[in-house]
Amino acid sequence: MAAAGSGSASAELVMGWWIFGLLLLAILAFCWVYVRKYQSQRESEVVSTITAIFSLAIALITSALLPVDIFLVSYMKNQNGTFKDWANSNVSKQIEDTVLYGYYTLYSVILFCVFLWIPFVYFYYEEKEEDDASRCTQIKTAFKYTLGFAVICALLLLVGAFVPLSVPNKNSTEWEKVKFLFEELGSSHGLAALSFSISTLTLIGMLAAITYTAYGMSALPLNLIKGTRSAAYERLENTEDIEEVEQHIQRIKSKSKDGRPLPAKDRRALKHFEERLRTLKRRERHLEFIEKSCWTKFCGVLRPLKIIWGIFFILVALLFTVSLFLSSLDKALHSAGIDSGFIIFGTNLTNPLNMLLPILQTVFPLDYLLITTIIMYFIFTSMAGIRNIGIWFFWIRLYRIRRGRTRPQALLFLCMILLLIVLHTSYMIYSLAPQYVMYGSQKYLIESNATYVDHKGNHTLSVPRKCDADAPEDQCIVTRTYLFLHKFWFFSAVYYFGNWAFIAVFLIGLIVSCCKGKKSVIEGEVDEDDSDLSDDEPSVYS
């Protein structure tokens, strides 16, 4: 019987990993389509394309491991709070180690991508734009700048490795204190070092999520609801602008008919109007193409469906925001305080997602589908935010993200930002459903005051109770994800305040998006610094 039970358990555990494998293939296909959709067809580079696809895929695969981790720890226990027959300490340890080594591998690859691979490829193509730069010079320059990122990575790993999570005895000698630090490092098998580095990247991802995702959560649905301006009306306006600019040019040129040179002020104005005229004529070509395309007419037929999707997305955004607000408020009122990273014992103020996820988790893979939906929602809303805002360095715009027109360097920046946002998604899900991320659907037995009598005598009743931070360590197994997220309390404290900033930016973005008018039908297709060759093939998917 025990062997049969063990075989059944193994079959269901294999099914969990099998679904993870299918999802891995789906992630690779999605990343390939997504990157190819935005990369420039004129400036596409094989190495930058592969780098962008791989870095985004590895982040999504890491997030896909979250529901597997939760499923495995939950599956070890019955719904009555007892451990299953096959879930002895050796089997449990083996399963936990498998997931832990999976996280070690994926997080190590993420560090490699962020601090070595992506910087090297980025600076290689930056140097490639220099006309007189040889391939050897490009590689040397790329290595030089990448070395700086490698030093930063090494420092993060060292700091994480030697920051003591426990305090040594005050009466210890200096050598005993140093020995204590090395014992701490050895006992954690490098978990603290890797956790500190990943938490630092997640912190940057939090800033990116506050900037792009929070705004995109309002911009994407409202743009779908409001739609775009009429191509015919825009073309009429553009024709009037062309005529007006041509009149200005003729007026300025008329000043030099008698052979007199134009003043410097008029020359600057003439140059400005000529550049403006070139941009307007490019807009004219795009608008004419869009107006005549069958795709535009097809999109017009789908207009009611877009409105429905927009309403659905704004409702989902409000659901996330309300859930995040209730969870943050619960931590503010009932947590152990800032010194613990606002860890909360039990759930006092429940929220919709915190109720829904543990229920779906009992029917695998329903929670998988919901987690995947949440992550993809964050991806699409982040992309909407990045497209609307652009990539900036303080007040300087570095790159614009445009469908089919994104340069290799901008593509690498885009995937780096999305990678960091996806890393932060794991903590966002924890904020929305802390009990689900920590323990899944696990329960443990607690003795009640009631007793019952049978032929053997009096017995105390034990009732199952949902696992929380107050549960005994030997009765509830914490997910490996939680260990990485909460190894250092000060990161958790910063994430907590970041959640409030996320809510504030979402509300501000919602007001701004409501006040803005309809977008142009060729939004982002034509820019002032585009060359005339850049629109040989106007995009039909505007």
Buried (B, 14 or more C-beta within 10 A) or exposed (E): EEEEEBEEBEEEBEEBEEBBEEBBEEBBEBBBEBBBEBBBEEBBBEEBBBBBBBBBBBBBBBBBBBBBBBBBBBBBBBEEBBBBEBBEEEBBEEBBEBBBEBBBEBBBBBBBBBBBBBBBBBBBBBBBEEEEBEEEEBBEBBBEBBEEBBEBBEEBBEBBBBBEEEEBEEEEEEEEBEEBBEEBBEEBEBBBBBBBBBBBBBBBBBBBBBBBBBBBBBBBBBBBBBBBBBBEEBBEBBEEBBEEBEEBBEEBEEEBEEEEEBEEEBEEBBEEBBEBBBBBBBBBBBBBBBBEBEEBEEBEEEEEEBBEBBEEBBEBBBBBBBBBBBBBBBBEEBBBEEEBBBBBEBBEBBBBBBBBBBEBBEEBBBBBEBBBEBBEBBBBBBBBBBBBBBBEEEEEEEBBBBBBBBBBBBBBBBBBBBBBBBBBBBBBBBBBBBBBBBBBBBBBBBEEEEEEEEEEEEEEEBEBBBBBBEBEEEBBBBBBBBBBBBBBBEBBBBBBEBBBBBBEBBEEBBEBBEEEEEBBBBBBBBEEEBEEEBBEEBBEEB
